[in-house]
Amino acid sequence: MTLTRRDFAHLMGASALSASGATAWAQSGNTLKISHQFPGGTLTEGDFRDRLCRRFAADVEKKTGGALKASVYAGSSLMKTNAQFSSMRKGALDMSLVPLSYAGGEVAETNIGLMPALVPSYEQGAAWKNAEIGKLLSKVLDDKGVMIVSWIWQAGGVASRTRPLLTPEDAKGLKVRGGSREMDMMLKQAGASVITLPSNEIYAAMQTGAMDAAMTSSTSFISFKLEEIAKHLVTGRNKTYWFMLEPLMISKEVFAKLPKAQQDVVMGVGAELETFAKDAAKADDKLVADIYAKAGAKVYDMDESVLKKWQAIARDTAWKDFNDKNESCATLLKAAQKLL
């Protein structure tokens, strides 16, 4: 096979990525590669985020008559979790379903995807897509080389080993994983020490005692089997300050190489799967409580008064810090608050 200059450039990019855990370059032939950090399953069983990716692949192949296919690489098997967003920006990864806030160190604006107490419900989260905040955030991502294919929101809570973390007063002295810089700021103000790591590393950290409590989505609490360790669970099934934007995204560079008809299918299928994602996330909010109770953990639900306490801390810490970071962040926060 004769390599063109472009082929050689792709090979060189893949070599550079392999040093950080990536092993393949983007868009092999007519097959999109979808990477995520969650446990793998099937079209009908397992973590709904993996199922969503597999449904996306099946629907795209069907609607393009096999002209465009997609392969799903679960459990960080294609590349390391924190390399995914950057790799999409470079066109070295086709697609990924990943918490948007994981890109916060690279693109400050993405931290709004896990801003404590800013999104209080699935309905408000869903409203972002077509509201001013959604258009502004999409523009930020587009400028960075990434596009949202499916807008996915998940509620979450707190699993802990020794005592529940329900109110701000409970946080003092605990080592906690919040999941984003902004969530960590709120926790620190409440008196906790913060631990930073991807959700797929929570189990090991809690097992060794390096961490007392962890905040993550209901689905991750199920998939990573934290009920084997945690003795207390604060759920997201009633009220919660923990809502995360965890979209299915595509590299703008890769998307631009697709024929217009295939681009339309990709975005159309992505939009169709948003209802599936919302329903599955809500179901997991209820299921996680049952799983943990059955395992012997004590289960707690947050009420409006406790949520307001956390929101007051968030306004003075995380929201203020995000607002003061730059003009773009301030504009995003103002637009998001219009939906409160």
Residue pairs with C-beta under 8 A, 6 or more apart in sequence:
3 11
10 25
10 26
11 25
13 25
13 90
13 91
13 92
14 22
14 23
14 24
14 25
14 92
17 23
17 25
17 79
17 83
17 87
17 92
20 79
20 80
20 83
21 76
21 79
21 80
21 83
22 78
22 79
22 80
22 83
22 87
22 92
22 93
23 78
23 79
24 33
24 78
25 92
26 33
26 91
26 92
26 93
26 94
26 251
26 253
26 254
27 33
27 94
27 254
27 257
30 67
30 68
30 69
31 68
31 69
31 70
31 71
32 57
32 60
32 68
32 69
32 70
32 71
32 94
32 95
32 250
32 254
33 70
33 71
33 73
33 78
33 93
33 94
33 95
34 53
34 56
34 57
34 70
34 71
34 72
34 73
34 94
34 95
34 96
34 97
34 248
35 73
35 76
35 77
35 78
35 79
35 84
35 93
35 95
35 96
35 98
36 49
36 50
36 53
36 72
36 73
36 74
36 76
36 84
36 96
36 97
36 98
37 75
37 76
37 81
37 84
37 98
37 198
37 199
37 200
38 47
38 49
38 50
38 74
38 75
38 97
38 200
38 219
38 220
38 223
39 46
39 47
39 50
39 74
39 75
39 223
39 224
40 46
40 50
40 72
40 74
40 75
40 77
41 47
41 50
41 51
41 54
41 74
42 51
42 54
43 51
43 54
43 55
43 58
44 51
45 51
46 223
47 219
47 222
47 223
48 219
48 276
48 277
48 280
48 281
48 284
49 97
49 152
49 219
49 246
49 277
50 72
50 74
51 280
52 97
52 150
52 152
52 248
52 273
52 276
52 277
52 280
53 70
53 72
53 74
53 97
53 248
54 72
55 273
55 276
56 70
56 149
56 150
56 248
56 269
56 270
56 273
57 69
57 70
57 71
57 72
59 269
59 272
59 273
60 68
60 69
60 70
60 265
60 266
60 269
61 68
61 69
61 70
63 265
63 268
63 269
64 261
64 262
64 265
67 262
68 258
68 262
68 265
68 266
70 94
70 95
75 200
76 200
78 93
79 87
79 93
81 98
81 102
81 198
81 200
82 102
82 198
84 93
84 96
84 98
84 102
85 96
85 98
85 102
85 103
85 106
85 107
85 110
85 146
85 249
86 103
86 106
87 93
87 96
87 251
88 94
88 95
88 96
88 145
88 146
88 249
88 250
88 251
88 254
89 144
89 145
89 146
89 251
90 145
90 251
90 253
91 145
91 251
91 253
91 254
92 251
93 251
94 250
94 251
94 254
95 149
95 248
95 249
95 250
95 251
95 254
96 248
96 249
97 150
97 152
97 246
97 247
97 248
97 249
98 246
98 249
99 113
99 114
99 179
99 180
99 199
99 244
99 245
99 246
100 110
100 113
100 114
100 244
100 245
100 246
100 247
101 110
101 111
101 112
101 113
101 114
101 179
101 180
101 181
101 182
101 244
101 245
102 110
102 198
103 110
104 110
104 111
104 180
104 181
105 181
107 140
107 141
107 144
108 322
108 325
108 326
108 328
108 329
109 137
109 140
109 328
109 329
109 332
110 140
110 141
111 180
111 181
111 182
111 322
111 329
112 118
112 137
112 245
112 322
112 329
112 332
112 333
112 336
113 180
113 244
113 245
113 246
114 179
114 180
114 182
114 183
114 242
114 243
114 244
114 245
115 180
115 182
115 314
115 318
115 319
115 322
115 333
115 336
116 182
116 183
116 186
116 241
116 242
116 310
116 311
116 314
116 318
117 241
117 307
117 310
117 311
117 314
117 315
118 243
118 314
118 319
118 333
118 336
118 337
118 340
119 125
119 128
119 153
119 243
119 245
119 336
120 239
120 240
120 243
120 307
120 340
121 243
122 153
122 155
122 243
122 278
122 281
122 282
124 339
124 340
125 151
125 153
125 243
125 245
126 151
126 153
126 274
126 278
127 339
128 134
128 137
128 151
128 245
128 336
128 339
129 151
129 274
131 335
131 338
131 339
132 335
132 338
133 332
133 335
133 336
133 338
133 339
134 151
136 331
136 332
136 335
137 332
138 147
138 148
140 328
140 332
141 147
141 148
141 249
142 252
145 251
145 252
145 253
146 249
146 250
146 251
146 252
147 249
147 250
147 251
147 252
147 255
148 247
148 248
148 249
148 270
149 247
149 248
149 249
149 250
149 266
149 267
149 269
149 270
150 247
150 248
150 270
150 271
150 273
150 274
150 277
151 245
151 247
151 274
152 245
152 246
152 247
152 248
152 274
152 277
152 278
152 281
153 243
153 244
153 245
153 246
153 277
153 278
153 281
154 217
154 218
154 219
154 243
154 244
154 246
154 281
154 284
155 217
155 218
155 236
155 237
155 240
155 242
155 243
155 281
155 282
155 285
156 179
156 215
156 216
156 217
156 218
156 220
156 221
156 236
156 240
156 242
156 243
156 244
157 215
157 218
157 221
157 233
157 234
157 235
157 236
157 240
157 242
157 288
157 302
158 164
158 165
158 166
158 176
158 213
158 214
158 215
158 232
158 233
158 234
158 242
159 206
159 213
159 214
159 216
159 221
159 226
159 227
159 229
159 230
159 232
159 233
159 234
159 292
159 297
160 174
160 212
160 213
160 214
160 230
160 231
160 232
160 233
161 206
161 209
161 212
161 213
161 229
161 230
161 231
161 232
162 212
162 231
162 232
163 170
163 174
163 232
164 170
164 232
164 234
164 298
164 300
165 171
165 174
165 176
165 192
165 213
165 232
165 234
166 234
166 300
166 302
166 306
167 306
167 309
168 190
168 191
168 309
168 310
168 313
169 190
171 187
171 190
171 191
171 192
172 190
172 191
172 192
173 191
173 192
173 193
174 192
174 193
174 212
174 213
175 192
175 193
175 194
175 195
175 210
175 211
175 212
175 213
176 187
176 192
176 193
176 194
176 195
176 211
176 212
176 213
176 214
176 215
177 194
177 195
177 196
177 197
177 202
177 205
177 211
177 213
177 214
177 215
177 216
178 184
178 186
178 187
178 194
178 215
179 199
179 215
179 216
179 242
179 244
180 244
182 314
182 318
182 319
182 321
182 322
183 215
183 242
183 318
184 194
184 196
185 317
185 318
185 321
186 241
186 310
186 313
186 314
186 317
186 318
187 194
188 194
188 317
189 313
189 316
189 317
190 313
195 205
195 210
195 211
195 214
197 205
199 214
199 216
199 217
199 220
199 224
200 224
202 211
202 214
202 216
202 220
202 224
202 226
203 224
203 225
203 226
203 228
203 229
205 211
205 214
206 212
206 214
206 226
206 229
206 230
207 229
214 226
215 242
216 224
217 236
217 242
217 244
217 246
217 281
217 284
218 235
218 236
218 237
218 281
218 284
218 285
218 287
218 288
219 280
219 281
219 284
219 288
221 227
221 233
221 288
221 292
222 284
222 287
222 288
222 291
227 233
227 291
227 292
227 294
227 295
227 297
228 295
230 292
230 297
231 296
231 297
231 298
232 297
232 298
232 300
233 288
233 289
233 292
233 297
233 298
233 299
233 300
234 300
234 301
234 302
235 285
235 288
235 289
235 299
235 300
235 301
235 302
236 242
236 243
236 285
236 302
237 285
237 286
237 288
237 289
237 301
238 301
238 302
238 303
239 301
239 302
239 303
239 304
239 306
239 307
240 302
240 307
241 302
241 307
241 310
241 311
241 314
248 270
248 273
250 266
255 263
255 266
258 266
289 299
292 299
293 299
319 333
322 329
322 333
323 329
323 330
323 333
324 330
